[in-house]
Amino acid sequence: MPWRTSRVRVAVASVAVLGLATGCAGRGSTQDEAVGNVATRFLAAASSAPDGACAFLAPATVETLQSDGEDCASAMQEVAPDGDPTSEPEVEVYGREAMVRWDGQTLFLSRFDDGWRVTAAGCESRGDDLPYDCTVEGR
C-alpha cells in the first residue's frame, strides 16, 4: 500500500494548465456554483459516508483508490480529506478544469460528460512552482 503511506503529488502540469487557461474562462464563470456544489458535497460525504464520496470521484481516481483490491468506500475511509463543508469555498474554473480551496486544503476537479468530478482531494500547497501534496488522486 505505498500510495497510502506516502502522500501522492499532483503534477505541476495540472496547476500550469489551470494558470494557462485563464484566458478562456476565469473567476465569475457560470460553472463556479456547479463546481463549488460538487466539491462541498464530496467533502461532506468523505467524512460521513465514504461510499457516497466515491460517486463524486473521476474514474481514474476511483481506479487508483481500488488499486489494492479494496473497494472505493473502504479506501476512502483511510484517506478521506478533512474540511469544513459549511464554510464558503474559493472556486476557480478554467475551461474544463477547476480548483476549489478551503482553509489550507485544495480539491481539483475536471468536467466530464456527466458533470464535474473530483480528480484530487486533500491537497496542500507545498509552495510556488511545486506540486501539491494530495491524499486522494488519480493516475
TIVOZA-309451 format. One record per residue (C-alpha): residue in one letter; x, y, z; residue number from 1. Coordinates in steps of 0.02 Angstrom, whole numbers, plus 50000, padded with zeros to 5 digits. Layout:
TIVOZA-309451
 aa     x     y     z   i
  a     X     Y     Z NUM
...
END
This chain:
TIVOZA-309451
 aa     x     y     z   i
  m 50000 50000 50000   1
  p 50135 50128 49957   2
  w 50009 50258 49896   3
  r 49933 50265 50069   4
  t 50095 50277 50166   5
  s 50163 50420 50064   6
  r 50053 50560 50004   7
  v 50034 50573 49816   8
  r 50077 50728 49718   9
  v 49978 50822 49587  10
  a 50093 50861 49443  11
  v 50146 51041 49420  12
  a 50074 51025 49246  13
  s 49897 51018 49318  14
  v 49922 51184 49404  15
  a 50006 51255 49249  16
  v 49857 51205 49143  17
  l 49744 51298 49263  18
  g 49853 51452 49251  19
  l 49870 51448 49062  20
  a 49684 51427 49036  21
  t 49641 51591 49120  22
  g 49618 51672 48951  23
  c 49474 51553 48912  24
  a 49374 51571 49071  25
  g 49407 51642 49241  26
  r 49327 51699 49401  27
  g 49142 51726 49392  28
  s 49118 51582 49272  29
  t 48942 51512 49263  30
  q 49019 51346 49317  31
  d 49079 51413 49486  32
  e 48918 51365 49575  33
  a 48914 51189 49500  34
  v 49097 51158 49544  35
  g 49076 51226 49721  36
  n 48922 51117 49745  37
  v 49011 50956 49691  38
  a 49164 50996 49797  39
  t 49057 51036 49950  40
  r 48952 50878 49931  41
  f 49109 50772 49907  42
  l 49193 50843 50061  43
  a 49036 50817 50167  44
  a 49018 50637 50105  45
  a 49204 50599 50128  46
  s 49190 50624 50315  47
  s 49019 50546 50344  48
  a 48978 50425 50201  49
  p 49135 50369 50107  50
  d 49034 50265 49984  51
  g 48939 50422 49937  52
  a 49103 50517 49914  53
  c 49158 50390 49783  54
  a 49012 50444 49673  55
  f 49094 50616 49654  56
  l 49265 50549 49601  57
  a 49335 50542 49424  58
  p 49353 50365 49354  59
  a 49544 50366 49364  60
  t 49535 50423 49545  61
  v 49417 50281 49590  62
  e 49532 50160 49498  63
  t 49682 50221 49599  64
  l 49589 50200 49763  65
  q 49541 50023 49714  66
  s 49716 49976 49654  67
  d 49750 49865 49805  68
  g 49591 49764 49777  69
  e 49497 49865 49907  70
  d 49329 49942 49864  71
  c 49322 50131 49847  72
  a 49223 50162 50007  73
  s 49345 50063 50115  74
  a 49494 50151 50038  75
  m 49410 50320 50057  76
  q 49390 50291 50244  77
  e 49579 50283 50258  78
  v 49621 50436 50152  79
  a 49468 50549 50165  80
  p 49516 50732 50170  81
  d 49467 50840 50318  82
  g 49374 51001 50296  83
  d 49226 51107 50343  84
  p 49099 51094 50202  85
  t 48992 51227 50287  86
  s 49120 51365 50257  87
  e 49125 51458 50091  88
  p 49249 51384 49967  89
  e 49354 51486 49845  90
  v 49315 51419 49670  91
  e 49420 51447 49514  92
  v 49358 51374 49350  93
  y 49465 51372 49193  94
  g 49379 51285 49049  95
  r 49360 51101 49095  96
  e 49473 51111 49248  97
  a 49438 51186 49419  98
  m 49520 51214 49587  99
  v 49423 51234 49748 100
  r 49506 51295 49908 101
  w 49454 51291 50088 102
  d 49564 51340 50234 103
  g 49730 51257 50191 104
  q 49654 51123 50079 105
  t 49629 51112 49892 106
  l 49524 51000 49780 107
  f 49548 50982 49592 108
  l 49402 50942 49478 109
  s 49378 50906 49293 110
  r 49220 50919 49190 111
  f 49162 50755 49113 112
  d 49012 50721 49000 113
  d 48907 50684 49155 114
  g 48967 50836 49255 115
  w 49107 50890 49369 116
  r 49210 50755 49457 117
  v 49346 50766 49590 118
  t 49515 50715 49520 119
  a 49619 50753 49676 120
  a 49573 50798 49855 121
  g 49653 50832 50022 122
  c 49786 50933 49931 123
  e 49902 51055 50017 124
  s 50014 51179 49931 125
  r 50199 51150 49951 126
  g 50244 51323 49887 127
  d 50261 51415 49723 128
  d 50304 51308 49572 129
  l 50296 51147 49674 130
  p 50167 51007 49652 131
  y 50025 50994 49776 132
  d 50031 50854 49905 133
  c 49865 50757 49899 134
  t 49788 50614 49997 135
  v 49669 50565 49854 136
  e 49723 50569 49672 137
  g 49701 50477 49508 138
  r 49839 50422 49393 139
END
